[in-house]
Amino acid sequence: MPQTPQRVQSQRSFTTPAHGRSYDPDALAGPSLSQETLDGEEIKELSADYVEETVKSLGGLPAYLRKLERRKIAAEKSRDAKANKIRALEAEVERYVLSVICFFCYCH
């Protein structure tokens, strides 16, 4: 009898701090009708209860994604501000080095 491929769970999962719910994208999708679960249990039909539970488990996901987007924008702004500060400090160091060189050239 040929082996049926088994569903392998990935290590991708996360918990939203606001809701304390854990989301595993692979678990939420669930196995397709032609797949077996890891414990060998065959899925016969996609029930309304299963779909309802899956939709409920995704309830906090949009707010969590918005929060991640805000964090990304803030991190990008911080990165840009730091890069500008570094450029300004490099220019200041360059001016200082040139003034020191000019000072020694005129003194000797």
C-alpha positions as CSV (number, residue, x, y, z in Angstrom):
1,M,0.0,0.0,0.0
2,P,1.5,3.4,-1.0
3,Q,2.3,5.8,1.8
4,T,0.1,8.9,2.1
5,P,2.1,12.1,2.8
6,Q,1.5,13.4,6.2
7,R,1.0,17.0,7.2
8,V,4.1,18.5,8.7
9,Q,3.7,21.5,11.1
10,S,6.1,24.4,10.7
11,Q,7.7,26.2,13.5
12,R,6.0,29.5,12.5
13,S,3.6,30.6,15.2
14,F,3.1,33.8,17.2
15,T,1.2,35.1,20.2
16,T,-0.6,38.4,20.2
17,P,0.2,40.2,23.5
18,A,-3.2,42.0,23.6
19,H,-5.2,38.8,23.3
20,G,-2.8,36.1,24.5
21,R,-3.9,33.9,21.6
22,S,-1.4,31.8,19.8
23,Y,-1.6,31.7,16.0
24,D,-0.1,29.0,13.9
25,P,-0.7,29.7,10.2
26,D,-0.4,26.0,9.3
27,A,-2.8,24.9,12.0
28,L,-5.3,27.5,11.1
29,A,-5.4,26.4,7.5
30,G,-5.9,22.8,8.5
31,P,-5.2,19.8,6.4
32,S,-7.0,19.5,3.1
33,L,-9.6,16.8,2.5
34,S,-7.0,14.6,0.9
35,Q,-4.5,14.8,3.7
36,E,-4.1,12.9,6.9
37,T,-3.4,14.5,10.3
38,L,-0.2,13.6,12.2
39,D,-2.0,11.1,14.4
40,G,-3.4,9.3,11.3
41,E,-6.9,10.6,11.7
42,E,-8.6,11.1,8.3
43,I,-10.6,14.3,7.8
44,K,-13.9,13.4,6.1
45,E,-15.6,16.8,5.8
46,L,-15.1,20.4,6.4
47,S,-17.8,21.2,9.1
48,A,-19.4,24.6,9.7
49,D,-18.1,24.4,13.3
50,Y,-14.6,24.0,12.1
51,V,-14.9,27.0,9.8
52,E,-16.5,29.1,12.5
53,E,-13.8,28.2,15.0
54,T,-11.1,29.1,12.4
55,V,-12.7,32.5,11.7
56,K,-13.0,33.2,15.5
57,S,-9.4,32.3,16.0
58,L,-8.4,35.0,13.5
59,G,-10.4,37.7,15.2
60,G,-7.5,39.6,16.7
61,L,-5.2,39.2,13.7
62,P,-6.1,42.4,11.8
63,A,-5.4,44.6,14.9
64,Y,-2.1,42.7,15.5
65,L,-1.1,43.2,11.9
66,R,-1.9,47.0,12.2
67,K,0.3,47.1,15.3
68,L,3.2,45.4,13.5
69,E,2.8,47.9,10.6
70,R,3.0,50.8,13.0
71,R,6.1,49.4,14.6
72,K,7.7,48.9,11.2
73,I,7.0,52.5,10.3
74,A,8.4,53.7,13.6
75,A,11.5,51.6,13.2
76,E,12.1,52.9,9.7
77,K,11.7,56.5,10.9
78,S,14.1,55.8,13.8
79,R,16.6,54.2,11.3
80,D,16.4,57.2,9.0
81,A,16.9,59.7,11.9
82,K,19.9,57.7,13.2
83,A,21.4,57.6,9.7
84,N,21.0,61.4,9.4
85,K,22.7,61.9,12.8
86,I,25.6,59.7,11.8
87,R,26.1,61.7,8.6
88,A,26.0,64.9,10.5
89,L,28.6,63.6,13.0
90,E,30.8,62.3,10.3
91,A,30.7,65.8,8.6
92,E,31.6,67.4,12.0
93,V,34.5,65.0,12.5
94,E,35.7,65.8,8.9
95,R,35.5,69.5,9.6
96,Y,37.4,69.1,12.9
97,V,40.2,67.0,11.2
98,L,40.6,69.6,8.5
99,S,40.8,72.4,11.0
100,V,43.5,70.4,13.0
101,I,45.4,69.8,9.8
102,C,45.2,73.5,8.8
103,F,46.3,74.5,12.3
104,F,49.4,72.3,12.1
105,C,50.2,73.5,8.5
106,Y,50.1,77.1,9.6
107,C,52.1,76.6,12.8
108,H,55.0,74.8,11.2
